Amino acid sequence: MPLPRPSLCVLGSGSGGNSAALRVEAGVVLIDAGFSPRATAARLAQAGSDLCEVKAVCVTHFDRDHFRPGWVAALVGLRARLFCHRWHLDELRRLRGANRLFAAGLVQTFSENEPFGVIPGVRAETTRLQHDRQGTTGYRFEARWAASLRHAAVHVGYATDLGHVPEALIALLAGVDLLCLESNYDAGMTTRSSRPSFVNRRNLSDSGHLSNEQAFAAVAAIRERSGGGNPRRVVLLHRSSQCNHPTKIRRVFAAEPALRGRVTLTDQRRRSAWLKVPAMRAVVRDQLRLASA
């Protein structure tokens, strides 16, 4: 029987919570855990999965909408590992009960440009991104469904909560099959909003969030570096409920006909379908990454 193809389900994305499930034969890797364990279990169940399948959580940063404190006890109970950038260790240690994670040996830190294994069949590379004081982490995952087959891997890029797109992120995500990227706000809606001016200044800054136009430009830059038709699918994350709207995003991305049918908008209140994409042949991907470097 063939092994299941790696797939990704965005369990929800927005200011109230962010989490995505990357599923391979060995289990599920959560990218952020911004919903409570109970809410996450409910959304996984809707998607035909189960909380006991979660083997690891890769955290972009420790804002509450990306990691809920209740996950400390849940990870200990699941014996699932938590991966975070070493710059975020102080924030993790301040969480109630975090010492239990360290005592159980479940915390694994990394620095950018240090590839590491997450669970069998999943490896990750990262880069540090500018956001507020401590920054956030952008990920590139390699998910395999047949470890003995060099070509049988899907590459997933994931970046959210960043005020601008640095060259390092474009280089990291070049060639991914599935690209998940923040498209947080519409500039006009933001300037006209009733939110405090200091909130708008923060979100519009290089340490805040990406506008629809910035997200579109980033996708275009990554596509230019990728070749081979990649990314096959673009998933847009973290849409502001006050300062953005699906029609605004669609209008911006409609400027590129090649993206028609490839763009998925995520939602705060509901999960996406399981997203599966054909993988670029490894030999082509390797050639493109060498050329990009």
ZAMARSE-275401 format. One line per 3 residues: number of its first residue (from 1); for each residue z, x, y of N, C-alpha, C. Coordinates in steps of 0.2 Angstrom, whole numbers, plus 2048, in hexadecimal, padded with zeros to 3 digits. Layout:
BEGIN
NUM	Z X Y Z X Y Z X Y; ...
***
This chain:
BEGIN
1	800 804 7FA 800 800 800 800 804 806; 7FB 803 80B 7FB 807 811 802 807 815; 804 80C 819 809 80C 81D 808 808 823
4	80D 804 826 80C 800 82C 80A 804 832; 805 802 836 803 806 83C 809 805 841; 80A 80B 844 80F 80A 84A 80D 805 84F
7	812 802 852 811 7FC 856 817 7FC 85B; 816 7F9 861 81B 7F9 866 81B 7F2 869; 821 7F0 86A 823 7E9 86D 827 7EA 873
10	825 7E8 879 82A 7E8 87F 82E 7E2 87E; 835 7E3 87D 839 7DE 87D 83B 7DA 883; 839 7DD 889 83A 7DB 88F 83A 7E0 894
13	838 7DF 89A 838 7E4 89F 838 7E1 8A6; 83D 7E4 8AA 83E 7E1 8B1 845 7E4 8B3; 847 7E1 8B9 84D 7E4 8BC 853 7E1 8B8
16	853 7DC 8B4 858 7DA 8B0 859 7DD 8A9; 854 7E1 8A7 855 7E4 8A1 84E 7E7 89F; 84E 7ED 89B 848 7F0 899 849 7F3 892
19	845 7F1 88D 845 7F4 887 83F 7F3 883; 83D 7F8 87F 837 7F8 87B 838 7FA 874; 835 7F8 86F 836 7FA 868 830 7FD 865
22	831 803 863 82B 807 860 82D 807 858; 829 804 854 82A 803 84D 825 807 849; 828 80B 844 825 80F 83F 828 80D 839
25	825 810 833 828 80F 82D 830 810 82C; 832 815 830 839 818 82F 83E 813 833; 83B 80F 837 840 80B 83B 83D 80A 842
28	842 808 847 840 806 84D 843 80B 852; 840 80D 857 842 811 85D 842 80D 863; 848 80C 866 848 808 86C 847 80D 872
31	842 80B 877 842 80F 87D 845 80B 882; 84B 80D 884 850 80A 888 853 804 884; 859 802 887 85D 7FD 884 861 7F9 889
34	85C 7F6 88D 85F 7F3 893 861 7EB 892; 861 7E9 88C 863 7E2 88A 869 7E4 886; 86E 7DF 885 874 7E0 881 871 7E0 87A
37	875 7E3 875 873 7E3 86E 872 7DC 86B; 876 7D7 86D 874 7D0 86B 86E 7CE 86D; 86C 7CF 874 866 7CC 876 860 7D0 873
40	861 7D7 872 85C 7DB 86F 85B 7D9 868; 860 7D7 864 85F 7D5 85D 85B 7CE 85D; 85D 7CA 862 859 7C3 862 852 7C5 863
43	850 7C9 868 849 7CA 869 845 7CE 864; 849 7D2 861 846 7D6 85B 845 7D1 855; 84A 7CC 854 849 7C7 84F 843 7C3 850
46	842 7C1 857 83C 7BD 859 835 7C1 857; 836 7C7 857 830 7CC 855 830 7CD 84E; 834 7CB 84A 834 7CC 843 837 7D3 841
49	83C 7D5 845 83F 7DB 844 847 7DA 844; 84B 7DF 843 852 7DE 843 855 7E4 846; 85B 7E3 849 85F 7E8 84C 861 7EE 847
52	862 7EC 841 863 7F2 83C 85E 7F6 83B; 858 7F5 83D 852 7F9 83D 852 7FF 843; 856 7FE 848 857 802 84D 85A 809 84B
55	856 80E 84B 859 815 849 85A 81A 84F; 857 818 855 858 81C 85B 857 819 861; 85A 81B 866 858 818 86D 856 81E 872
58	851 81E 875 84F 823 879 84F 820 880; 854 823 884 856 820 88B 852 824 891; 84F 820 895 84B 823 89B 851 825 8A0
61	856 821 8A1 85C 822 8A5 861 81D 8A4; 867 81E 8A7 86C 81A 8A6 86E 814 8AB; 869 812 8AF 86A 80C 8B3 86B 806 8AE
64	86F 801 8B0 871 7FC 8AC 86B 7F8 8A9; 866 7F8 8AC 860 7F4 8AA 85C 7F8 8A5; 85E 7FE 8A3 85B 802 89E 860 804 898
67	866 804 89A 86B 805 894 871 801 896; 873 7FC 891 879 7F8 892 87F 7FB 88E; 885 7FC 891 88A 7FF 88E 88C 7FD 887
70	88B 7F6 886 88C 7F4 87F 888 7F7 87A; 883 7FB 87B 880 7FF 876 883 805 874; 889 807 877 88C 80D 875 88F 80B 86E
73	893 805 86E 896 803 867 891 801 862; 88B 7FE 864 886 7FC 860 883 802 85C; 881 807 860 87E 80D 85D 883 811 858
76	889 811 85A 88E 814 855 88E 80F 84E; 88E 809 84F 88E 805 849 887 805 845; 882 806 849 87B 807 845 87A 80E 843
79	87E 813 845 87D 81A 844 876 81C 846; 874 819 84C 86E 81B 84F 86F 820 855; 86A 825 855 86B 82A 85A 869 828 861
82	86C 82B 866 86A 82A 86D 867 830 870; 861 830 873 85D 835 876 85D 835 87D; 85F 83A 881 85F 839 888 85E 840 88B
85	85B 841 891 85A 847 895 861 84A 896; 862 850 896 868 854 897 86B 853 89E; 866 851 8A2 869 850 8A9 86D 849 8AA
88	86C 845 8A5 86F 83E 8A5 876 83E 8A1; 878 844 89E 87E 844 89A 884 842 89E; 885 844 8A4 88B 841 8A8 88B 83A 8A8
91	885 837 8A9 885 82F 8AA 887 82C 8A3; 885 82F 89E 886 82D 897 88E 82D 896; 891 833 898 898 834 896 89C 82F 89A
94	89A 82D 8A0 89E 828 8A4 89E 821 8A1; 89A 820 89C 89A 819 899 8A0 818 894; 8A3 812 894 8A9 811 890 8A7 812 889
97	8AB 816 886 8AB 817 87E 8A5 81C 87C; 8A2 820 881 89D 824 880 89F 82A 87C; 8A5 82C 87C 8A8 831 878 8A7 830 870
100	8A7 829 86F 8A5 828 867 89F 82A 865; 89A 829 86A 893 82B 868 893 833 867; 896 837 86B 896 83E 86B 89A 840 865
103	8A0 83D 863 8A4 83E 85D 8A0 83D 857; 89B 838 857 898 836 851 891 83B 850; 890 83F 855 88A 843 855 884 83F 856
106	884 83A 85A 87E 836 85B 87A 837 861; 87D 83C 865 879 83D 86C 875 843 86B; 86F 843 86D 86A 848 86D 867 849 874
109	868 84F 877 865 850 87E 85E 854 87D; 85A 854 882 854 857 882 853 859 88A; 84E 85E 88A 84C 860 891 844 85E 891
112	841 85E 896 83A 85D 896 836 863 893; 830 862 890 82C 867 88D 82F 869 887; 834 865 884 837 867 87D 836 861 879
115	830 862 875 82F 85C 870 834 85C 86B; 836 856 868 83B 855 864 83A 84F 85F; 83C 84F 859 83C 84A 855 841 844 856
118	83F 83E 856 843 838 857 846 836 851; 841 833 84D 843 831 846 83D 833 842; 83D 833 83B 837 835 837 831 831 839
121	82C 834 83B 825 831 83D 825 830 845; 82A 832 849 82A 831 850 82C 838 853; 828 83B 857 829 841 85B 828 83F 863
124	82C 842 867 82B 841 86E 82B 847 872; 827 847 878 827 84C 87D 829 848 884; 82C 84B 888 82E 848 88E 82D 84C 895
127	82E 849 89A 82E 84C 8A1 833 848 8A5; 836 84C 8AA 83B 849 8AE 837 846 8B4; 839 840 8B6 836 83D 8BC 83B 83B 8C1
130	839 83B 8C8 83D 83A 8CD 83F 832 8CE; 845 831 8CE 847 82A 8CF 84F 82A 8D1; 851 828 8D7 858 828 8D9 85A 82F 8D9
133	861 830 8D7 864 836 8D7 862 83B 8D1; 863 838 8CB 862 83C 8C5 85B 83C 8C2; 857 837 8C4 850 837 8C1 850 833 8BB
136	84A 833 8B8 849 82F 8B2 844 833 8AD; 843 831 8A7 83F 835 8A2 839 831 8A1; 833 834 8A1 82D 832 89E 82C 834 897
139	82A 830 893 829 832 88B 822 832 889; 820 836 885 81A 835 881 81C 836 879; 81B 830 876 81D 830 86F 817 831 86A
142	818 835 865 813 835 85F 816 831 859; 812 82C 858 815 828 852 810 828 84C; 812 82A 847 80E 82B 841 80F 825 83C
145	80A 823 838 80B 81E 833 809 821 82C; 807 828 82C 806 82B 826 807 833 827; 80D 835 826 80E 83C 828 80A 841 825
148	806 840 81F 802 845 81C 7FB 845 81F; 7F9 840 824 7F3 83F 827 7F3 841 82E; 7F0 847 830 7F0 849 836 7EE 844 83C
151	7E9 840 83A 7E6 83C 83F 7E9 835 83F; 7EE 834 83B 7F1 82D 83B 7F7 82D 840; 7F6 82D 846 7FC 82D 84B 7F9 829 851
154	7FE 826 854 7FD 822 85A 801 825 860; 7FF 826 865 802 82A 86B 804 824 870; 80A 824 872 80C 81F 877 810 822 87D
157	80D 820 883 810 823 889 815 81E 88C; 81B 820 88F 81F 81B 892 823 81E 898; 822 81B 89E 825 81D 8A4 826 817 8A8
160	82C 817 8AB 82F 812 8AF 834 814 8B4; 835 811 8B9 83A 813 8BF 838 81A 8C1; 833 81A 8C5 831 820 8C8 82D 81F 8CE
163	82F 823 8D3 82C 821 8DA 825 824 8DB; 823 828 8D7 81C 82B 8D8 81A 82E 8D1; 814 82F 8D1 811 832 8CA 810 839 8CB
166	814 83E 8C8 812 845 8C9 80D 847 8C4; 80A 84D 8C5 805 850 8C1 807 851 8BA; 80E 853 8B9 811 854 8B3 810 84E 8AE
169	811 848 8B1 811 842 8AD 80A 840 8AB; 805 841 8B0 7FE 840 8AE 7FC 844 8A8; 7FE 84B 8A8 7FC 84F 8A3 800 84D 89D
172	806 84B 89D 80A 849 897 806 843 893; 804 83E 897 802 838 895 7FA 838 893; 7F7 83D 895 7EF 83D 894 7EE 83D 88C
175	7EA 838 88B 7E8 838 884 7EC 833 880; 7F1 82F 883 7F5 82A 87F 7F0 824 87D; 7F2 821 877 7EE 81B 875 7F1 815 879
178	7F8 815 87A 7FB 80F 87D 7FF 812 883; 7FE 80F 889 801 812 88F 805 80C 892; 80C 80E 892 811 809 895 813 80C 89C
181	812 809 8A1 813 80B 8A8 816 806 8AD; 81A 808 8B1 81D 803 8B6 818 801 8BB; 818 7FB 8BC 814 7F8 8C2 819 7F3 8C5
184	81D 7F6 8CA 823 7F2 8CC 822 7ED 8D2; 81E 7EF 8D7 81E 7EB 8DD 818 7EB 8E0; 817 7E6 8E4 811 7E5 8E9 814 7E7 8F0
187	810 7EB 8F3 813 7EE 8F9 814 7E8 8FE; 80F 7E4 8FF 810 7DE 904 815 7DA 903; 816 7D8 8FC 81C 7D4 8FA 823 7D7 8FC
190	823 7DE 8FB 829 7E2 8FC 82B 7E2 903; 826 7E3 908 828 7E3 90F 829 7DD 912; 827 7D7 90F 828 7D1 911 82F 7CD 90E
193	832 7D1 909 837 7CE 905 83D 7CE 909; 842 7CA 907 848 7C9 90A 84E 7CE 908; 84C 7D2 903 850 7D7 901 853 7DC 907
196	859 7DF 906 85B 7E4 90B 856 7E9 90C; 855 7EB 912 850 7F1 914 851 7F7 910; 858 7F9 90F 859 7FF 90B 857 7FF 904
199	857 7F9 901 854 7F8 8FA 84C 7F9 8FA; 849 7F6 8FF 842 7F7 900 840 7FE 901; 844 801 905 842 808 907 843 80D 901
202	848 80B 8FD 849 80F 8F6 843 80E 8F2; 841 807 8F1 83C 806 8EC 835 808 8EE; 834 809 8F4 82E 80B 8F7 82D 813 8F7
205	833 816 8F6 833 81E 8F7 831 821 8F1; 830 828 8F1 82E 82C 8EB 833 82C 8E6; 839 829 8E7 83E 829 8E2 840 822 8E0
208	83B 81D 8E2 83D 816 8E0 839 814 8DA; 834 810 8DB 830 80D 8D6 828 80D 8D8; 824 80C 8D3 81D 80C 8D4 81A 805 8D6
211	816 805 8DB 812 7FF 8DD 80C 7FE 8D8; 809 7F8 8D9 804 7F6 8D5 7FE 7FB 8D6; 7FD 7FD 8DC 7F7 802 8DD 7F9 809 8DB
214	7FF 80B 8DB 801 811 8D8 800 811 8D1; 802 80C 8CE 802 80C 8C6 7FA 80C 8C4; 7F6 808 8C8 7EF 808 8C7 7EC 80F 8C7
217	7EE 813 8CD 7EB 819 8CE 7EE 81E 8C8; 7F4 81D 8C6 7F6 821 8C0 7F2 820 8BA; 7F1 81A 8B8 7ED 818 8B2 7E6 81B 8B3
220	7E3 81B 8B9 7DC 81E 8BA 7DD 825 8B9; 7E2 829 8BB 7E2 830 8BA 7E3 832 8B3; 7E7 82E 8AF 7E9 82F 8A8 7E2 82E 8A4
223	7DF 828 8A6 7D8 827 8A2 7D3 82C 8A4; 7D3 82F 8AA 7CE 834 8AB 7D0 83B 8A7; 7D6 83C 8A6 7D8 842 8A2 7D7 841 89A
226	7D7 83A 898 7D8 839 891 7D1 839 88D; 7CC 836 890 7C6 835 88C 7C7 831 886; 7C1 830 882 7C1 82D 87B 7C3 826 87C
229	7C3 823 882 7C5 81C 883 7CC 81A 884; 7D0 820 884 7D8 81F 885 7DA 81E 88C; 7DF 81B 88D 7E3 817 889 7E0 810 887
232	7E1 80F 880 7DE 808 87E 7E1 802 880; 7E8 803 882 7EB 7FD 885 7F0 800 88A; 7F1 7FC 890 7F5 7FE 895 7FA 7F8 896
235	801 7FA 895 806 7F5 896 80A 7F6 89C; 80A 7F1 8A0 80E 7F2 8A7 815 7EF 8A7; 819 7F4 8A9 821 7F2 8A8 824 7F1 8AF
238	82A 7EE 8AF 82F 7EE 8B4 82C 7EA 8BA; 829 7E5 8B9 826 7E1 8BF 82C 7DE 8C3; 82C 7DF 8C9 831 7DC 8CE 830 7D4 8CE
241	836 7D1 8CD 835 7C9 8CD 835 7C7 8D4; 837 7CB 8D9 837 7C9 8E0 831 7CC 8E4; 82F 7D1 8E2 82A 7D5 8E6 824 7D7 8E2
244	822 7D2 8DD 81C 7D3 8DA 81A 7CD 8D6; 814 7CC 8D4 812 7C6 8D0 80C 7C8 8CC; 80B 7C5 8C6 806 7C7 8C1 7FF 7C7 8C4
247	7FE 7C2 8C9 7F7 7C2 8CC 7F6 7C8 8D1; 7FB 7CA 8D4 7FA 7D0 8D8 7F8 7D6 8D3; 7FB 7D7 8CE 7FA 7DC 8C9 7F3 7DC 8C6
250	7F1 7D6 8C4 7EB 7D5 8C1 7E5 7D6 8C6; 7E6 7D5 8CD 7E1 7D6 8D2 7E0 7DD 8D3; 7E5 7E1 8D3 7E5 7E8 8D3 7E1 7EB 8CD
253	7E3 7EA 8C7 7E0 7ED 8C1 7D9 7EA 8C0; 7D7 7E4 8C3 7D0 7E2 8C2 7CB 7E6 8C5; 7CD 7EB 8C9 7C9 7EF 8CD 7C5 7F4 8C8
256	7C8 7F5 8C2 7C5 7F9 8BD 7C3 7F5 8B7; 7BC 7F4 8B6 7BA 7EF 8B1 7BB 7F2 8AA; 7BC 7F9 8A9 7BD 7FC 8A3 7C4 7FA 8A0
259	7C9 7F7 8A4 7CF 7F5 8A2 7D0 7EE 8A0; 7CA 7EA 8A1 7CA 7E3 89F 7CC 7E2 898; 7D1 7DE 897 7D3 7DD 890 7D8 7E2 88D
262	7DA 7E7 891 7DE 7EC 88F 7E5 7EC 892; 7E6 7E8 897 7EC 7E8 89B 7F1 7E3 898; 7F7 7E5 897 7FC 7E0 895 802 7E0 89A
265	803 7DA 89D 809 7D9 8A1 80F 7D7 89E; 815 7DB 89F 81B 7D9 89B 81F 7D5 8A0; 824 7D2 89D 828 7CD 8A0 830 7CE 89F
268	834 7CC 8A4 83B 7CD 8A3 83E 7C9 89E; 83B 7C3 89D 83F 7BD 899 83C 7BD 892; 837 7C0 890 834 7BF 88A 831 7C6 887
271	830 7C7 881 82E 7CD 87E 826 7CC 87E; 823 7D2 87D 81C 7D2 87B 81A 7D1 874; 814 7D1 872 812 7D1 86B 813 7D8 869
274	813 7D9 862 812 7E0 860 80B 7E3 862; 80B 7E9 865 805 7EB 867 803 7F1 863; 7FD 7F0 860 7FA 7F6 85B 7F3 7F8 85E
277	7F2 7FE 85E 7EC 801 861 7E9 806 85C; 7E3 807 85C 7E0 80C 858 7E1 813 85B; 7E2 817 856 7E4 81E 859 7DE 822 85A
280	7DE 826 85F 7D9 82B 861 7D9 830 85B; 7D4 833 859 7D4 838 854 7D7 83E 856; 7DB 841 852 7E0 847 855 7DB 84D 857
283	7D6 84E 854 7D2 854 856 7CF 853 85D; 7CD 84C 85F 7CB 84B 866 7D1 84B 86B; 7D6 849 869 7DC 849 86D 7DE 850 86F
286	7DE 854 869 7E0 85B 86A 7DC 85F 86F; 7D5 85D 86F 7D0 860 873 7D1 85E 87A; 7D3 858 87B 7D4 855 882 7DA 858 885
289	7E0 859 881 7E6 85B 884 7E5 863 886; 7E1 866 882 7E0 86D 883 7DC 86E 88A; 7D7 86A 88A 7D3 86A 890 7D7 868 896
292	7DC 863 896 7E0 861 89B 7E5 866 89D; 7E7 86A 898 7EC 86F 89A 7E9 875 89D
***
